[in-house]
Amino acid sequence: MSLKSINAKLAKAGHSNVELERGDGYLYFIFDDRGPNYETESVMTPYLKTYTDKEWFDMGVEYAKRMEERVKEREEVGAGFRGGPFGALNAMKRV
């Protein structure tokens, strides 16, 4: 089991906009549709082996579905997602 193998399975399942990455003492999922939609979600465990390959995959799929639904809802009301490190700054510029 590796980050690469989990990310490959997510991409093969149609969720190439989600990747599992390693931070400093934790792991996190990134949602990035290569547009204005960017968000992260931390998994507070320092070890990949804390969960099985299937559990990581299932968490990634569930995260992808939540983020895709969130983007869809925001688009329906005409608001950009504006997540990521500059999300608050972008929101302030529009006001």
C-alpha positions, 0 to 999 in steps of 0.5 A, spaced: 500 500 500 502 506 498 499 513 496 501 512 489 497 506 489 491 509 492 491 515 488 491 511 482 485 507 484 481 513 485 483 516 478 481 509 475 474 510 479 473 516 476 475 521 482 482 524 479 480 530 482 482 527 489 489 525 491 491 523 498 498 526 500 502 526 506 503 532 511 508 533 517 505 528 521 498 527 518 495 525 511 490 529 507 486 529 501 486 534 496 480 536 492 482 540 485 478 540 479 484 544 476 479 550 476 477 555 481 475 549 486 480 547 491 479 544 498 483 540 503 481 535 508 486 532 514 486 525 516 489 526 523 493 519 523 501 519 522 501 512 518 498 510 512 498 503 515 492 506 520 487 504 515 487 499 509 487 500 502 480 499 501 478 504 507 483 509 504 479 508 497 472 509 501 474 515 504 477 518 498 471 516 494 466 519 500 470 526 500 470 526 492 462 525 492 462 531 498 466 536 494 463 535 487 456 536 491 458 542 494 461 545 487 455 543 484 451 547 489 455 553 489 454 553 482 447 553 482 447 559 486 452 562 482 457 563 487 464 560 486 467 555 490 473 559 492 477 554 497 484 553 498 489 558 501 487 564 498 479 563 498 478 568 503 482 573 500 478 572 493 471 572 497 473 579 500 475 582 493 468 580 490 465 584 496 
